[in-house]
């Protein structure tokens, strides 16, 4: 639900990447007239995208500026060439220079369009609200921002993602506030979204905080009647089984880089949290980093128990038994995502791969983002 701030992630959330291809209106408006659209294949002979796809978005602009200066310098060098050098330039380098100019212009247009579109949707304010949600502070400010955005008809996906993020970060939404949000949202974006909220509740992303505690009370009463264990242990067990302890997971795994350092610069990242601007580090990265720090099979088995994983013995061939695990991890490691992976997680894992010097191959059933994820709940969700 968080906004992706790596280059490939923000392109996907703004325009949508379909099999490596994007199309967008350079005017920064939502109208999709075919004669105004720019179409581009990011994966076909696009060295610029390959170089900057994992970078923090604001640092991409400075990188493009540097590339522009280099191309300008090459153009100036033509004025001092002799005949033989000019002939070599015209036969070999001019085609590459023209294609580089075209690619640079395309990516500069992409950046300008993204910045223009984000400016219209209060994106900078949204990032601040998302950071407060992750840290679990200023819930009233976050709720006011969501309500104000719905009333002002900011993009419906943007508002729906914030509602879901609020529910996850603050352990649910009070019944009164949730009913008010549903009323505002359906009145603003259409009453067909009633089914959207139904499905979001059904899968557990959106839930009422009062219902969670009612469920705890009911479950605890039944256990008290049938058990001789201390009351405190039963209540603790029921709470851990019912409430999604997002805050506990965040603190236990140090998923918020800002808690570790006061001066976090996502342009010069030191950890995987840069893909969300330092607000949050993808859990998969912390999980994998801890896994690759293990030194032997016994530690792996203990790690699997702590993280509710099952170790498949057939995945560890007999020839590896007794070998040093640290040496074995230098092999290519495959990470498979069932259900989809975001571009932010891909960039974060690429950063981790360079950081720990272990080659990672990422496989997934699909590449998703918050918008495409929410669209799966209703065919009529967005027009």
ZAMARGU-4260 file (C-alpha; in steps of 0.2 Angstrom, whole numbers, plus 5000, padded with zeros to 4 digits):
<rodrens>
0) 5000/5000/5000 | 5015/5012/5002 | 5020/5023/4987 | 5035/5016/4978 | 5049/5029/4976
5) 5061/5019/4965 | 5061/5024/4947 | 5053/5008/4940 | 5041/5007/4954 | 5035/5025/4952
10) 5033/5023/4933 | 5023/5007/4936 | 5011/5016/4948 | 5009/5032/4938 | 5008/5025/4920
15) 5007/5006/4922 | 5020/4995/4914 | 5013/4981/4903 | 5026/4968/4897 | 5040/4982/4899
20) 5029/4994/4889 | 5022/5011/4894 | 5011/5024/4887 | 5007/5041/4894 | 5001/5059/4890
25) 5016/5071/4891 | 5004/5085/4896 | 5002/5077/4913 | 4983/5075/4911 | 4973/5059/4912
30) 4965/5060/4895 | 4971/5046/4884 | 4969/5052/4867 | 4979/5041/4855 | 4987/5056/4845
35) 4994/5063/4861 | 5001/5047/4869 | 5020/5043/4870 | 5023/5025/4869 | 5040/5017/4874
40) 5047/5000/4878 | 5058/5001/4893 | 5066/4984/4891 | 5071/4986/4872 | 5088/4993/4870
45) 5085/5006/4884 | 5102/5007/4893 | 5097/5022/4902 | 5082/5013/4911 | 5094/4998/4914
50) 5106/5010/4923 | 5093/5020/4934 | 5078/5008/4936 | 5083/5004/4954 | 5088/5022/4959
55) 5078/5033/4970 | 5067/5044/4959 | 5074/5061/4964 | 5092/5055/4961 | 5087/5049/4943
60) 5085/5067/4938 | 5103/5072/4942 | 5109/5056/4933 | 5099/5061/4918 | 5107/5079/4919
65) 5124/5071/4919 | 5121/5060/4904 | 5114/5076/4895 | 5130/5085/4899 | 5141/5071/4892
70) 5131/5070/4876 | 5132/5089/4874 | 5151/5087/4876 | 5152/5074/4862 | 5142/5086/4851
75) 5155/5100/4854 | 5169/5088/4850 | 5163/5087/4832 | 5168/5105/4829 | 5187/5101/4832
80) 5188/5085/4822 | 5198/5083/4806 | 5191/5074/4791 | 5196/5056/4795 | 5189/5058/4813
85) 5173/5066/4806 | 5171/5051/4794 | 5173/5039/4808 | 5161/5049/4818 | 5148/5049/4804
90) 5149/5031/4800 | 5150/5023/4818 | 5145/5035/4832 | 5132/5047/4825 | 5118/5033/4826
95) 5122/5029/4844 | 5123/5047/4848 | 5106/5050/4840 | 5098/5035/4849 | 5105/5041/4866
100) 5098/5058/4863 | 5081/5051/4859 | 5081/5040/4875 | 5087/5054/4886 | 5073/5065/4879
105) 5060/5051/4883 | 5066/5049/4901 | 5066/5067/4904 | 5049/5068/4898 | 5044/5054/4909
110) 5051/5062/4924 | 5043/5079/4920 | 5026/5071/4918 | 5027/5061/4934 | 5032/5076/4944
115) 5017/5086/4936 | 5005/5072/4940 | 5011/5070/4957 | 5010/5089/4961 | 4991/5088/4957
120) 4988/5074/4969 | 4997/5081/4985 | 5010/5068/4983 | 5023/5076/4995 | 5009/5077/5009
125) 5004/5059/5006 | 5022/5053/5008 | 5023/5062/5025 | 5006/5054/5030 | 5012/5037/5025
130) 5028/5039/5036 | 5017/5044/5051 | 5006/5029/5048 | 5021/5017/5047 | 5028/5025/5063
135) 5011/5024/5072 | 5009/5042/5076 | 4997/5056/5072 | 4982/5045/5068 | 4970/5060/5068
140) 4981/5069/5055 | 4981/5054/5044 | 4962/5052/5045 | 4959/5071/5042 | 4970/5069/5026
145) 4961/5054/5020 | 4944/5062/5022 | 4949/5079/5015 | 4957/5070/5000 | 4940/5060/4997
150) 4930/5076/4998 | 4942/5084/4985 | 4941/5069/4973 | 4959/5065/4973 | 4962/5049/4963
155) 4952/5035/4971 | 4966/5022/4971 | 4976/5034/4981 | 4963/5036/4994 | 4958/5018/4995
160) 4976/5013/4997 | 4978/5025/5012 | 4962/5018/5020 | 4969/5001/5019 | 4986/5007/5025
165) 4978/5016/5040 | 4969/5000/5045 | 4985/4989/5044 | 4996/5002/5053 | 4984/5007/5067
170) 4977/4989/5070 | 4960/4993/5062 | 4948/5008/5061 | 4935/5012/5074 | 4917/5007/5068
175) 4911/5026/5068 | 4926/5031/5057 | 4925/5016/5045 | 4907/5019/5042 | 4910/5038/5039
180) 4924/5033/5027 | 4913/5021/5017 | 4899/5034/5016 | 4911/5048/5010 | 4920/5036/4998
185) 4904/5029/4990 | 4896/5046/4988 | 4912/5053/4980 | 4917/5039/4968 | 4901/5028/4966
190) 4890/5017/4976 | 4897/5002/4967 | 4912/5003/4979 | 4901/4996/4993 | 4906/4978/4986
195) 4925/4984/4986 | 4924/4987/5005 | 4915/4971/5007 | 4930/4961/4999 | 4943/4971/5008
200) 4935/4967/5024 | 4933/4949/5019 | 4952/4946/5016 | 4957/4956/5032 | 4965/4971/5025
205) 4952/4982/5031 | 4944/4979/5048 | 4936/4987/5063 | 4946/4989/5078 | 4931/4986/5090
210) 4927/4970/5081 | 4945/4963/5084 | 4943/4966/5103 | 4926/4958/5103 | 4933/4943/5095
215) 4947/4942/5108 | 4934/4943/5122 | 4923/4929/5115 | 4938/4918/5111 | 4946/4922/5129
220) 4929/4918/5138 | 4928/4901/5129 | 4946/4897/5134 | 4944/4902/5152 | 4929/4890/5153
225) 4939/4875/5147 | 4957/4878/5153 | 4966/4878/5169 | 4980/4889/5163 | 4983/4907/5171
230) 4972/4920/5164 | 4986/4931/5159 | 4993/4918/5147 | 4976/4914/5139 | 4973/4933/5136
235) 4991/4935/5129 | 4988/4919/5118 | 4971/4926/5111 | 4978/4943/5107 | 4993/4936/5097
240) 4981/4925/5088 | 4969/4938/5083 | 4977/4955/5081 | 4989/4957/5067 | 5004/4964/5076
245) 5011/4975/5062 | 5019/4987/5075 | 5028/4972/5084 | 5035/4965/5067 | 5041/4982/5062
250) 5050/4985/5078 | 5057/4967/5080 | 5064/4967/5062 | 5070/4985/5062 | 5059/4989/5046
255) 5060/5008/5049 | 5077/5015/5044 | 5073/5031/5052 | 5072/5023/5069 | 5091/5019/5067
260) 5097/5035/5060 | 5092/5053/5061 | 5100/5058/5044 | 5094/5045/5031 | 5098/5050/5013
265) 5088/5039/5000 | 5099/5046/4986 | 5114/5038/4994 | 5106/5022/5002 | 5114/5011/5015
270) 5099/4999/5016 | 5084/4993/5006 | 5072/5006/5014 | 5077/5019/5001 | 5064/5012/4989
275) 5051/5019/5001 | 5060/5035/5004 | 5067/5028/5021 | 5049/5025/5028 | 5050/5007/5028
280) 5061/4992/5023 | 5053/4978/5014 | 5051/4963/5025 | 5057/4951/5012 | 5074/4960/5012
285) 5077/4959/5031 | 5071/4941/5030 | 5083/4936/5017 | 5098/4946/5024 | 5095/4937/5041
290) 5094/4920/5031 | 5111/4923/5022 | 5119/4927/5038 | 5117/4910/5044 | 5132/4899/5045
295) 5126/4881/5046 | 5111/4869/5044 | 5107/4870/5062 | 5105/4888/5062 | 5094/4887/5046
300) 5082/4875/5055 | 5081/4886/5070 | 5078/4901/5058 | 5064/4891/5050 | 5055/4888/5066
305) 5056/4906/5072 | 5049/4912/5055 | 5036/4899/5053 | 5045/4891/5037 | 5046/4873/5032
310) 5063/4867/5027 | 5062/4854/5013 | 5077/4842/5015 | 5076/4838/4996 | 5082/4856/4992
315) 5098/4852/5001 | 5107/4839/4990 | 5118/4826/4999 | 5134/4833/4992 | 5131/4850/5002
320) 5131/4841/5019 | 5146/4846/5029 | 5151/4860/5018 | 5153/4878/5025 | 5136/4886/5022
325) 5145/4903/5020 | 5154/4896/5004 | 5138/4888/4998 | 5128/4905/4998 | 5140/4912/4985
330) 5129/4901/4973 | 5115/4909/4963 | 5100/4910/4975 | 5082/4910/4968 | 5068/4919/4977
335) 5051/4915/4971 | 5036/4926/4975 | 5019/4917/4974 | 5005/4930/4971 | 5016/4944/4964
340) 5030/4956/4968 | 5032/4975/4967 | 5046/4984/4958 | 5051/4992/4974 | 5054/4974/4981
345) 5064/4970/4966 | 5075/4985/4967 | 5077/4982/4986 | 5083/4964/4983 | 5095/4970/4969
350) 5102/4982/4981 | 5104/4968/4994 | 5112/4957/4981 | 5126/4970/4978 | 5127/4973/4997
355) 5130/4955/5002 | 5139/4950/4986 | 5127/4935/4983 | 5118/4934/4965 | 5099/4934/4967
360) 5087/4928/4954 | 5069/4934/4957 | 5054/4925/4950 | 5036/4929/4952 | 5019/4925/4946
365) 5017/4943/4941 | 5023/4961/4945 | 5010/4971/4954 | 5008/4987/4963 | 4995/4994/4975
370) 4983/4999/4961 | 4983/4983/4952 | 4982/4973/4968 | 4966/4983/4973 | 4958/4981/4956
375) 4958/4962/4958 | 4943/4964/4970 | 4931/4970/4958 | 4929/4971/4939 | 4920/4988/4942
380) 4932/4995/4954 | 4940/5008/4942 | 4934/5015/4925
</rodrens>
